[in-house]
């Protein structure tokens, strides 16, 4: 069986490809390289995945790829992923994230593929007012990015039920870290690389608001190591590959740790790991930031046999090694 990983040369996608290759799965990657880096696919634990350069919007390419590589399962990660950008360019997000998924699912149905893992996001929940976010927490996305992910889940589920495709949607929370330095995140959009970037420039990292109803006044989030996230995708794929009758379709699970960490605690840990004890500076709140978003991970353990294994310290340390590889003067 061959798994097609869309967006597989990206930060998260390359980790998923690595985890699946290491587990002995045959992997083909489809990526338009708008954010992906081909070199990430080199030196994998198993055979290097085949890279097909192109977009999920290209139906003819999808049809050829499914046929030539004998694809029997899909892990779909390719998507636009920046919240602020989605507010500024909603049409682009709906075209690439929703229409692109529609084209991909049409190709999946035509090729007779019967296994589909969808990379979703905690952004589908919006600003939940609960201690632990379960899969039953109402979904009220607050931006076009979250809307496209929730719409994507609906598309995947309804297509799976109509066409007999076993599907799993993974709603994951805040991702950081690296399995090895060369696979580290190259963007500066999430909290850990944002802190690294500020420290490298000799500036104080920013904390947006310290008057939230939390123990230290800063927002509390659930952070997951990208290697744990990759192994969750592998567990989902393996579940869908189980003998008939054991791999029920239409599963949606949170992928998180169930433990919250405040932004202040994250800033302190980053300072400790990097050896740059510059105090963080408090700025105004950002609109729409909820006080606390922490996952309940019980269903993932029950259905996938998966739990997160890496600590936040390991997450920061591995991300820092990757950052320093690309920014030699950072230390």
C-alpha positions as CSV (number, residue, x, y, z in Angstrom):
1,X,0.0,0.0,0.0
2,X,1.2,3.5,-0.8
3,X,0.2,6.6,1.2
4,X,0.1,9.9,-0.6
5,X,1.0,12.8,1.7
6,X,-0.1,16.2,0.4
7,X,2.1,19.0,1.6
8,X,4.6,16.4,2.6
9,X,7.7,18.7,2.1
10,X,6.4,21.2,4.6
11,X,7.4,21.5,8.2
12,X,4.7,19.1,9.6
13,X,4.3,17.1,6.4
14,X,8.0,16.1,6.3
15,X,7.8,14.9,9.9
16,X,4.7,12.8,8.9
17,X,6.6,11.4,5.9
18,X,9.6,10.6,8.1
19,X,7.5,8.8,10.7
20,X,5.6,6.8,8.2
21,X,8.7,5.9,6.2
22,X,10.5,4.8,9.4
23,X,7.5,2.6,10.2
24,X,7.9,0.8,6.8
25,X,5.1,2.5,5.0
26,X,5.5,3.4,1.3
27,X,5.2,7.1,0.9
28,X,4.7,9.5,-2.1
29,X,4.7,13.2,-1.5
30,X,2.7,15.8,-3.4
31,X,3.7,19.4,-2.8
32,X,3.7,22.6,-4.8
33,X,6.7,23.8,-2.8
34,X,5.2,27.1,-2.0
35,X,6.2,26.5,1.6
36,X,7.8,23.0,1.3
37,X,11.5,22.3,1.1
38,X,12.5,19.3,-1.0
39,X,15.7,18.7,1.0
40,X,13.5,17.8,4.0
41,X,12.7,14.5,2.2
42,X,16.3,13.4,1.9
43,X,17.9,11.0,4.4
44,X,14.7,9.5,5.7
45,X,15.0,6.4,8.0
46,X,13.5,4.3,5.1
47,X,13.6,4.9,1.4
48,X,13.3,8.6,0.5
49,X,9.7,9.4,-0.5
50,X,9.0,10.1,-4.1
51,X,8.3,13.8,-4.6
52,X,5.6,14.9,-7.1
53,X,5.6,18.6,-7.6
54,X,2.2,20.1,-8.0
55,X,-1.1,21.3,-6.4
56,X,-4.2,19.5,-5.2
57,X,-6.1,21.9,-7.5
58,X,-4.6,20.0,-10.5
59,X,-7.0,17.2,-11.1
60,X,-5.1,15.7,-14.1
61,X,-1.9,15.5,-12.0
62,X,-3.8,13.9,-9.1
63,X,-5.2,11.2,-11.4
64,X,-1.8,10.4,-12.9
65,X,-0.2,10.3,-9.4
66,X,-2.8,8.0,-8.0
67,X,-2.4,5.6,-11.0
68,X,1.4,5.7,-11.3
69,X,2.2,5.3,-7.6
70,X,-0.7,2.9,-6.9
71,X,-2.0,5.1,-4.1
72,X,-4.3,3.4,-1.6
73,X,-4.5,6.0,1.2
74,X,-4.1,9.8,1.5
75,X,-2.9,12.0,4.4
76,X,-3.9,15.5,3.5
77,X,-1.9,18.3,5.0
78,X,-1.6,20.8,2.1
79,X,-3.3,24.0,3.0
80,X,-2.9,27.7,3.7
81,X,-2.4,28.0,7.5
82,X,-1.9,31.6,8.7
83,X,-4.8,33.1,10.6
84,X,-4.0,36.8,9.8
85,X,-3.5,36.0,6.2
86,X,-6.8,34.2,6.0
87,X,-8.6,37.4,7.3
88,X,-6.9,39.4,4.6
89,X,-7.3,36.9,1.8
90,X,-10.4,34.8,2.5
91,X,-11.0,33.9,-1.1
92,X,-7.5,32.5,-1.5
93,X,-8.1,30.4,1.7
94,X,-11.4,29.0,0.5
95,X,-10.0,28.2,-2.9
96,X,-6.9,26.4,-1.7
97,X,-8.2,24.8,1.5
98,X,-11.8,24.0,0.5
99,X,-11.9,23.8,-3.3
100,X,-8.5,22.1,-3.3
101,X,-9.9,19.5,-0.9
102,X,-12.9,19.0,-3.1
103,X,-10.8,18.4,-6.2
104,X,-8.6,15.9,-4.2
105,X,-11.6,14.0,-2.9
106,X,-13.0,13.8,-6.4
107,X,-9.7,12.2,-7.5
108,X,-9.8,9.9,-4.4
109,X,-13.3,8.6,-5.3
110,X,-12.4,8.2,-9.0
111,X,-9.2,6.2,-8.0
112,X,-11.1,3.9,-5.6
113,X,-9.0,5.0,-2.6
114,X,-10.6,3.9,0.6
115,X,-8.5,5.6,3.4
116,X,-8.3,9.3,4.1
117,X,-6.6,11.2,7.0
118,X,-7.4,14.9,7.2
119,X,-5.1,17.3,9.0
120,X,-7.5,19.7,10.8
121,X,-6.9,22.2,13.5
122,X,-8.0,23.4,17.0
123,X,-9.0,26.6,15.2
124,X,-12.3,24.9,14.4
125,X,-13.3,25.5,18.1
126,X,-12.8,29.3,18.1
127,X,-12.6,30.6,21.6
128,X,-14.0,27.8,23.8
129,X,-14.9,28.7,27.4
130,X,-14.0,25.3,28.9
131,X,-11.1,23.9,30.9
132,X,-10.5,21.0,28.5
133,X,-11.7,21.1,24.9
134,X,-13.3,17.8,24.0
135,X,-14.4,16.6,20.6
136,X,-18.0,17.5,21.7
137,X,-17.1,21.2,22.4
138,X,-19.1,23.3,20.0
139,X,-17.1,24.5,16.9
140,X,-17.4,28.2,16.4
141,X,-14.3,29.3,14.3
142,X,-13.3,32.9,14.6
143,X,-11.5,33.4,11.3
144,X,-11.5,32.1,7.7
145,X,-8.7,29.7,8.3
146,X,-10.7,27.9,11.1
147,X,-13.8,28.1,8.9
148,X,-12.0,26.3,6.0
149,X,-10.8,23.6,8.4
150,X,-14.3,23.0,9.7
151,X,-15.7,23.0,6.2
152,X,-13.0,20.5,5.3
153,X,-14.0,18.2,8.0
154,X,-17.6,18.3,6.8
155,X,-16.5,17.5,3.2
156,X,-14.3,14.6,4.3
157,X,-17.0,13.0,6.6
158,X,-19.8,13.4,4.1
159,X,-17.7,12.0,1.2
160,X,-16.5,9.2,3.3
161,X,-20.0,8.2,4.3
162,X,-21.3,8.5,0.8
163,X,-18.5,6.7,-0.9
164,X,-17.4,4.1,1.6
165,X,-14.1,5.8,2.5
166,X,-12.8,5.3,6.0
167,X,-11.8,8.8,7.3
168,X,-10.1,10.4,10.3
169,X,-9.9,14.1,11.1
170,X,-7.1,15.1,13.4
171,X,-7.6,18.4,15.3
172,X,-4.2,19.4,16.5
173,X,-3.2,22.2,18.8
174,X,0.0,24.3,19.0
175,X,2.9,22.6,17.3
176,X,6.7,23.2,17.8
177,X,10.0,21.3,17.9
178,X,11.8,19.1,15.4
179,X,12.8,15.5,15.1
180,X,16.1,16.7,13.7
181,X,17.5,20.2,13.2
182,X,17.2,20.2,9.4
183,X,13.4,19.5,9.7
184,X,12.7,22.5,11.9
185,X,10.1,25.1,11.2
186,X,11.4,27.8,8.8
187,X,8.5,30.2,9.4
188,X,8.2,32.9,12.1
189,X,4.4,32.6,12.7
190,X,4.1,30.5,15.9
191,X,5.1,31.4,19.4
192,X,8.4,29.5,19.7
193,X,10.1,30.8,16.5
194,X,8.6,34.2,17.2
195,X,10.4,34.2,20.5
196,X,13.6,32.9,18.9
197,X,13.4,35.6,16.2
198,X,13.1,38.4,18.8
199,X,16.0,37.0,20.9
200,X,18.2,36.7,17.8
201,X,17.6,40.3,17.0
202,X,18.4,41.4,20.6
203,X,14.8,42.3,21.3
204,X,12.5,41.2,24.1
205,X,9.9,38.6,23.1
206,X,6.4,39.9,23.2
207,X,3.6,38.6,25.4
208,X,0.2,39.8,24.2
209,X,-1.7,40.7,27.3
210,X,-1.2,39.7,31.0
211,X,-4.6,40.4,32.4
212,X,-6.4,37.2,31.4
213,X,-8.3,35.2,34.1
214,X,-5.4,32.7,34.3
215,X,-2.9,32.0,37.2
216,X,-0.3,34.4,35.8
217,X,-2.5,36.6,33.7
218,X,-1.2,35.3,30.3
219,X,-2.9,33.0,27.9
220,X,-2.7,29.2,28.5
221,X,-2.2,26.8,25.5
222,X,-1.6,23.2,24.8
223,X,1.7,22.7,23.0
224,X,2.6,19.5,21.2
225,X,5.9,18.3,19.8
226,X,5.8,17.9,16.0
227,X,7.2,14.3,16.3
228,X,4.3,13.4,18.5
229,X,2.0,14.9,16.0
230,X,3.7,12.9,13.2
231,X,3.2,9.7,15.2
232,X,-0.5,10.5,15.6
233,X,-0.8,10.7,11.8
234,X,0.9,7.3,11.6
235,X,-1.4,5.9,14.2
236,X,-4.4,7.2,12.3
237,X,-3.2,5.7,9.0
238,X,-2.5,2.4,10.7
239,X,-6.0,2.3,12.2
240,X,-7.5,2.8,8.7
241,X,-5.3,0.0,7.4
242,X,-6.5,-2.5,9.9
243,X,-8.5,-5.6,8.7
244,X,-12.0,-5.0,7.6
245,X,-14.4,-4.4,10.5
246,X,-11.6,-3.1,12.8
247,X,-11.1,0.3,11.1
248,X,-14.3,2.2,11.5
249,X,-14.5,5.4,9.5
250,X,-15.7,8.9,10.4
251,X,-13.4,9.5,13.4
252,X,-12.5,13.0,14.7
253,X,-10.0,13.4,17.5
254,X,-8.0,16.1,19.3
255,X,-4.2,15.7,19.1
256,X,-2.8,17.5,22.2
257,X,-1.3,16.8,25.6
258,X,-4.1,17.7,27.9
259,X,-1.7,20.0,29.8
260,X,-1.7,23.7,29.6
261,X,1.3,26.1,29.6
262,X,1.0,29.8,29.9
263,X,2.8,32.2,27.5
264,X,4.8,33.6,30.5
265,X,5.9,30.0,31.4
266,X,6.8,29.5,27.7
267,X,8.9,32.7,27.7
268,X,10.7,31.6,30.8
269,X,11.5,28.2,29.4
270,X,12.7,29.6,26.1
271,X,15.0,32.0,28.0
272,X,16.4,29.0,30.1
273,X,16.9,26.7,27.1
274,X,18.5,29.3,24.9
275,X,20.6,30.9,27.6
276,X,19.2,34.3,26.7
277,X,17.4,35.5,29.8
278,X,16.0,38.7,28.2
279,X,12.7,39.5,30.0
280,X,9.7,39.3,27.8
281,X,7.8,42.5,27.2
282,X,4.0,42.7,27.7
283,X,2.0,44.3,24.8
284,X,-1.7,44.9,24.3
285,X,-4.0,41.9,23.9
286,X,-4.6,40.7,20.4
287,X,-8.3,40.6,19.4
288,X,-9.9,37.1,19.6
289,X,-7.3,35.4,21.8
290,X,-9.1,33.1,24.3
291,X,-7.7,32.9,27.8
292,X,-7.3,29.1,27.8
293,X,-7.3,26.4,25.1
294,X,-6.2,23.0,26.2
295,X,-7.1,19.7,24.6
296,X,-8.7,16.6,26.1
297,X,-6.6,13.9,24.5
298,X,-8.5,10.9,26.0
299,X,-10.3,10.0,22.7
300,X,-7.0,9.8,20.8
301,X,-5.6,7.5,23.4
302,X,-8.7,5.3,23.3
303,X,-9.2,5.2,19.5
304,X,-5.6,5.5,18.2
305,X,-3.6,4.1,21.1
306,X,-1.7,7.4,21.0
307,X,-0.4,9.7,23.6
308,X,2.2,12.6,23.4
309,X,5.6,11.5,24.7
310,X,7.8,14.7,24.5
311,X,8.0,17.5,27.0
312,X,7.8,21.2,26.2
313,X,11.5,21.5,27.2
314,X,12.4,18.9,24.5
315,X,10.2,20.8,22.1
316,X,12.0,24.1,22.7
317,X,15.5,22.6,22.7
318,X,15.0,20.7,19.4
319,X,13.4,23.8,17.8
320,X,16.4,25.9,19.0
321,X,18.9,23.5,17.4
322,X,17.0,23.9,14.1
323,X,16.9,27.7,14.4
324,X,20.6,27.9,15.1
325,X,21.3,25.7,12.1
326,X,19.7,28.4,9.9
327,X,20.9,31.3,12.0
328,X,24.5,30.6,13.0
329,X,24.8,33.8,14.9
330,X,21.8,33.1,17.1
331,X,23.8,31.6,20.0
